[in-house]
Amino acid sequence: MVCSEFHYMGMPVLESDDMVNWKIINQVYSKINFPEYNANKRYGGGSWAPSIRYYNGKFWIYFCTPNEGLFMSSATDPASEWTPLLNVKNISGWEDPCPLWDDDGQAYIGRSQLGGGTIILHKMSADGTKLLDDGREVYNGPVAEGTKLFKKDGYYYMSIPEGGVSTGWQTVLRAKNIYGPYEKKIVLEQGNTNINGPHQGALVETPKGEWWFYHFQSKDPLGRIAHLQPVQWNDGWPLIGMDNDKNGIGEPVKEWKKPDVGKKVKVSYPQTSDEFSDTKPGWQWQINHNPVNENWSLTERPGYLRIKAIKAGYLREAKNMFTQKLMGYSGEATTELDCKKLEEGQRAGLFCTGNTYNAVGVLRKNGENHIYVEMNGTIKVIAGVPMVSAIYFKVGFDAIDNRFVFYYSLDNVKYSECNAVFSVSSGDWKGTRLGLFSYNIFNNSGEADFNWFRYQCDKENTR
């Protein structure tokens, strides 16, 4: 499984034995080779709604960025090296592509326009590297986007979310000819459930012949939550979830029996904590925009993540922010920061972002260290601290009540609240994220050494 990451590098690849328990095994790319991604000028840009397909011994990933067009990468082993991003078409205003290789080997790719509405189909070279025409409109619907193409029992199918991310539904089209005309059926709606959307999904068939449907739900402050729904086929149409009100349209289910994979699979979750004991960061970490690789290291001081400061006016401008998704419904994230190599004007610590950029950390001013919080660009000094080497920072969160709190400690035992309680919402198309940062308001000097990042959370919503 892959997902859109927008301005964060790079796109994670996740693997599961039962479609429920997942781990991150790779990232597709580490940078997008356009200058705006070097200058932190593509917030909300980057990778939108990718598709992953397996064909001819390879895994293929396609995605669009709203400004730079259609990209492709492939790999024979998804846990190994992916090919460098190929900009198949440099153009603005495209989104949400999905390839299909037909039985005769002819390749196609469907996509939508920025803002949704029109679904366009292109012929593509068999090697997946070139578009062979300007495309043909095959469907137009209310905010139609995110098309997923597949073929089953002689029909070409397109699964399309419509109606908007938070308020929409899932439509399926089918036709005997790939260019249509297409029949239409709404197959999934919110109905009487509290699962809004449901949006942007894909139909999947298991080796045992079961069908399932992935989609997401937009839910602040977490962002977009993945759901898995059971599927039954009736008269050539998928019924997704349960038709509770008997109107012929499925509704999402809250609980269901897991897919039959013929074995019991151990419960697991995507990675979060990191002791920085390896020579590369854990796959959960993503850098905001293109990284400046010479300014971070896990080898200069083994066992520590060193982030060398780059000049920035405030957190949102900072480069080399190490970020990861907020996981679970409540919990806390803690880190230890060694302050010995901080320089005048430097700021470093733990942050939490969404529609605002908030942080707790140390700032160096007039040769002294101070605990401070940064609330969307506003700086507030909390306390002066002795010139100790290690300071500990923590953020506690409750995603149900949307309540976040920053803390600091000098001994990792007794923590003091920073009088910084806040809420966040999605911003730049992303939900809440946590991470580590280091920047300097004057110049490119100073080093922040993070000894570990530890994350604890409740994975279930019991309220």
SVG drawing of the C-alpha trace seen along z (x, -y; Angstrom):
<svg xmlns="http://www.w3.org/2000/svg" viewBox="-34 -38 65 59">
<polyline fill="none" stroke="black" stroke-width="0.4" points="0.0,0.0 1.1,-3.5 -0.5,-6.9 -0.3,-10.5 2.3,-12.5 2.1,-15.9 5.2,-18.0 6.7,-15.4 9.5,-13.2 9.0,-10.5 6.1,-8.2 6.0,-5.2 5.5,-1.6 3.6,0.5 3.3,4.3 0.7,6.6 0.0,10.3 -3.7,9.9 -4.6,6.4 -5.1,5.2 -1.8,5.2 0.8,3.1 4.5,2.2 6.5,-0.4 9.1,1.4 10.4,-1.4 10.1,-4.8 9.7,-5.3 11.7,-8.5 13.6,-11.0 13.2,-14.2 11.3,-15.7 13.7,-17.4 12.1,-20.8 13.5,-24.0 10.4,-24.8 10.9,-21.6 14.4,-22.8 13.0,-26.2 10.0,-24.9 7.7,-26.5 5.4,-23.5 3.2,-23.2 0.1,-21.3 1.9,-20.2 4.0,-17.1 2.4,-13.6 -1.3,-13.4 -3.4,-10.2 -1.0,-7.5 -1.9,-4.1 0.2,-1.0 -0.2,1.9 1.7,5.1 2.3,6.0 4.9,8.0 7.0,8.8 7.1,5.2 5.4,3.0 4.4,-0.3 3.5,-3.6 1.9,-6.6 1.0,-9.9 0.5,-13.5 1.7,-16.7 -0.6,-19.7 2.2,-21.8 4.6,-19.4 2.4,-16.7 2.6,-12.9 5.3,-10.8 6.2,-7.1 8.5,-4.8 8.8,-1.0 10.5,1.8 10.8,5.6 11.0,5.8 8.9,3.2 11.3,3.4 14.3,2.7 15.3,-0.2 12.7,-2.0 13.6,-3.6 14.2,-7.4 11.0,-9.4 10.2,-9.8 8.3,-12.9 6.1,-11.2 4.3,-14.5 5.3,-17.9 2.1,-19.8 0.0,-21.5 -3.6,-20.7 -3.6,-16.9 -4.3,-14.6 -5.0,-11.1 -3.7,-8.7 -4.2,-5.0 -2.7,-2.6 -4.3,0.4 -2.5,2.9 -5.1,4.6 -5.1,8.3 -3.4,7.5 -0.6,5.5 -2.0,2.1 -1.5,-0.3 -3.9,-3.0 -3.9,-5.6 -6.9,-7.3 -6.7,-10.6 -8.8,-13.6 -8.4,-17.3 -7.4,-19.5 -10.6,-20.1 -12.3,-17.0 -15.2,-16.7 -13.7,-15.2 -12.2,-11.7 -9.8,-11.4 -8.3,-8.3 -4.9,-8.2 -3.2,-5.5 0.3,-4.8 3.3,-2.9 3.6,0.7 6.8,-0.2 4.7,-2.8 7.0,-5.7 5.1,-7.7 1.6,-8.9 0.5,-8.2 -2.3,-10.8 -3.8,-13.8 -6.5,-11.8 -10.2,-11.4 -13.0,-12.4 -14.9,-9.3 -16.9,-10.6 -17.9,-13.8 -19.5,-13.9 -19.6,-16.1 -16.1,-16.4 -15.2,-13.1 -11.6,-12.2 -9.3,-9.5 -10.3,-6.9 -9.0,-3.4 -9.2,-1.1 -9.4,2.6 -10.9,5.3 -13.2,8.1 -15.4,10.6 -15.1,8.7 -16.0,5.3 -13.8,2.3 -14.4,0.8 -13.6,-2.6 -14.0,-3.2 -14.4,-7.0 -15.0,-9.1 -17.5,-11.9 -19.0,-14.7 -16.0,-15.9 -13.6,-14.5 -15.7,-15.0 -19.2,-14.8 -19.0,-12.5 -19.7,-8.9 -18.1,-6.2 -19.3,-5.6 -18.4,-2.7 -18.5,-2.8 -18.5,0.2 -18.4,0.7 -17.5,3.3 -15.3,0.8 -12.6,-1.0 -13.8,-4.3 -17.4,-3.7 -20.2,-4.5 -20.1,-3.7 -23.0,-2.6 -23.0,-4.2 -23.8,-3.0 -23.3,-4.5 -21.9,-1.7 -20.9,-3.3 -22.3,-6.2 -22.1,-7.5 -25.8,-6.7 -26.6,-6.6 -23.0,-5.9 -20.5,-8.3 -17.9,-7.5 -18.0,-10.5 -16.9,-10.5 -16.2,-7.7 -13.5,-8.7 -10.6,-7.8 -10.5,-4.0 -9.5,-0.8 -11.1,2.6 -8.8,5.5 -9.1,9.2 -7.4,11.7 -5.8,15.0 -8.8,16.8 -11.2,14.9 -12.5,12.4 -13.0,8.8 -12.4,5.9 -12.4,2.1 -10.0,-0.4 -11.1,-4.0 -10.3,-6.9 -12.4,-9.0 -11.5,-12.7 -11.3,-13.2 -9.5,-16.0 -7.0,-16.2 -5.8,-12.8 -6.2,-13.6 -7.3,-10.8 -8.0,-7.5 -7.9,-4.2 -10.8,-1.8 -11.2,1.7 -14.7,2.8 -16.1,6.2 -17.3,6.5 -19.9,8.7 -20.6,8.8 -24.2,8.8 -25.1,8.7 -21.7,7.4 -21.7,4.6 -19.8,4.4 -21.8,4.0 -19.4,2.4 -20.0,2.6 -23.6,3.3 -26.9,2.0 -28.5,1.1 -31.4,-0.9 -32.0,1.4 -31.7,-1.4 -29.2,0.7 -26.1,-1.3 -23.7,0.0 -22.6,-1.8 -19.3,-1.5 -19.1,1.1 -17.4,0.4 -16.2,4.0 -15.9,7.1 -14.2,10.4 -10.7,10.0 -9.8,11.3 -9.2,15.0 -5.4,15.5 -5.2,19.0 -3.1,18.1 -3.1,16.1 -1.2,12.8 0.4,11.1 -1.0,7.7 1.4,5.0 1.3,1.3 3.4,-1.0 6.6,-2.1 6.8,-5.1 9.6,-5.2 13.3,-5.4 16.4,-5.0 18.6,-6.3 20.8,-3.2 20.9,-2.6 22.8,-4.4 19.6,-5.6 16.3,-6.9 13.4,-4.5 11.0,-4.4 8.4,-6.3 10.4,-9.5 9.7,-12.0 11.4,-15.3 9.4,-18.4 10.2,-19.2 13.6,-18.1 16.2,-17.3 19.6,-19.0 21.4,-15.8 24.8,-17.3 23.0,-19.0 21.8,-15.9 23.5,-12.7 23.2,-9.4 26.9,-8.6 28.7,-11.7 27.6,-10.8 26.5,-7.2 23.2,-6.7 22.1,-10.3 20.2,-12.1 22.2,-15.2 20.3,-18.1 22.6,-20.9 20.7,-24.2 19.9,-26.0 18.7,-29.7 15.0,-30.2 12.7,-32.8 10.3,-30.4 9.4,-26.8 7.3,-26.5 10.3,-27.8 12.8,-25.4 14.5,-22.7 15.2,-19.2 12.2,-18.8 12.0,-15.1 8.3,-14.3 5.9,-11.4 2.2,-10.9 0.1,-11.1 -0.8,-7.5 -3.6,-6.4 -6.3,-8.3 -4.4,-9.4 -0.8,-9.2 2.5,-11.0 5.8,-11.5 9.0,-12.2 12.5,-13.0 15.9,-13.8 17.9,-16.7 21.6,-17.2 22.2,-21.0 26.0,-21.2 26.5,-22.3 23.7,-24.8 24.8,-28.2 23.5,-31.8 20.1,-32.1 19.5,-28.4 16.2,-26.7 15.6,-23.0 13.2,-20.6 9.9,-18.7 7.1,-20.0 3.4,-19.3 1.9,-20.5 -1.3,-20.6 -3.0,-23.8 -0.6,-25.5 3.1,-24.9 3.7,-24.5 6.9,-23.5 8.6,-23.2 12.3,-23.3 15.5,-25.2 16.5,-28.6 20.0,-30.0 20.0,-33.7 22.8,-35.9 24.9,-32.8 22.2,-31.2 19.7,-28.4 16.0,-29.0 13.0,-26.6 10.5,-28.1 7.3,-27.4 6.6,-28.5 2.9,-28.7 2.5,-29.3 5.4,-31.8 4.9,-33.4 7.7,-32.8 7.2,-32.6 10.1,-31.9 9.0,-29.6 12.1,-29.3 15.8,-29.8 17.7,-26.5 21.2,-25.7 23.8,-24.8 23.0,-21.1 23.6,-18.9 20.3,-16.9 16.8,-18.4 13.7,-16.3 10.5,-17.4 7.1,-15.8 3.8,-16.3 0.7,-14.7 -2.3,-14.4 -6.0,-13.4 -7.2,-13.2 -10.9,-12.7 -11.0,-16.0 -8.4,-17.6 -6.2,-18.6 -2.4,-18.8 0.0,-19.8 3.7,-20.5 6.0,-19.6 9.7,-19.8 12.0,-18.1 15.6,-18.2 15.7,-14.6 13.1,-12.7 11.2,-12.0 9.5,-15.2 7.9,-17.1 6.6,-20.7 3.7,-21.8 4.6,-24.7 1.2,-26.4 0.8,-25.7 -2.5,-23.8 -3.7,-23.8 -5.8,-22.2 -4.9,-21.5 -6.7,-20.7 -5.6,-19.4 -3.5,-21.8 -2.0,-21.7 -4.0,-18.5 -2.2,-16.8 -3.4,-15.7 -1.4,-16.2 2.2,-15.3 5.0,-15.1 8.7,-15.5 12.1,-17.0 13.6,-20.2 16.6,-22.5 17.0,-25.9 18.8,-29.2 17.3,-32.7 20.7,-34.2 22.8,-31.8 23.6,-28.2 25.3,-27.4 24.7,-25.0 24.0,-21.3 21.1,-19.6 21.7,-16.0 18.6,-13.9 19.2,-10.7 15.9,-9.0 12.2,-9.6 9.7,-7.4 6.0,-7.2 3.2,-5.6 -0.4,-5.7 -3.8,-3.9 -4.7,-2.5 -8.4,-2.1 -11.0,-4.7 -12.9,-3.5 -15.0,-6.7"/>
</svg>
